[in-house]
Amino acid sequence: MKMLSKLLSVLIGIATFASGITLFLEIAYFFDLKILGMLFTEICIIFSLIYTKRNLDFMIYQDELWKENKTRRSRNE
């Protein structure tokens, strides 16, 4: 799962870079509606990737806590 988290980080970086290029093209071509639609789509994709990454990181954190508490309980008994 940590590998997937790193992959999502790379995808967020790539999507942000692509969104920046699209924003530059939007300004250069005087607000073309097709490019504006692409920009909004890329922003939605970035937000969904960030949401997925946050949930995955929380699942990894929860799993590590569960394993830590499990070993702590077994040592105390």
N, C-alpha and C positions, 0 to 999 in steps of 0.2 A: 504494500500500500504506500510505502514511502517513495517507491519508484514512480508510482502513479501521481503522487503529489508533486514530485519534481517535474514530471512531464507536463502537468497542468500549469506549473510556473512558467515553463518554456512556452507553452501555448498562449498564456496570457501575455507574455512579452511579445510574441510574434503578432498577436491580434492588436496589441496596442501600437506597435510599429506600423502595421497596415492601416490602422485607423488614423494615425498621424499623416501618413501619405495621402489617404483619402481626403482628410481635412485640407491639406495643401492643394490637392487637385480641385477641391470644391471652391477654394478661394481663387485659384488661378483661372478657372473656367466660369467665374461669375455666377456661382450658385446654380449649377445644372441640377435639375430635379432627380435624374437618375443617380448621380453621384451622391446627392443628399440622402436618397433612399439607401444607398450602399453604406453610408456613414451611420445612419440609424441602425441598420442591421448589424454592423460591426460592433456598435456600442452595446446592443442587446446581447450579442455573443460574448463580449468581454464580461458583462455583468453575470451571465449564466456560468461562465468559466470561474469567475471569482467566487460565486455562491457554491459551486461544486467543490472548489478547492478548500474553502472554509469548512464545509461539512466533512470532507475527507480528513482534513487536519484534526478536526475535533474527534472523529472516529479513531484516528491513530492515538491521540492523546488519551481518550477514554480506554482504549485497549491497553495502553501502557500502565495506566492507573490500576486497571483491573488486575493485570499481571503482578504489579507491585503489591497490591493489597492481598492477593492470593498467596504470594510467597511470605508476606509478613504474618498472615494468619497461620500458615503452616509452621513457621518458626516459633510462634508463641504457644502452640499447643503441645 
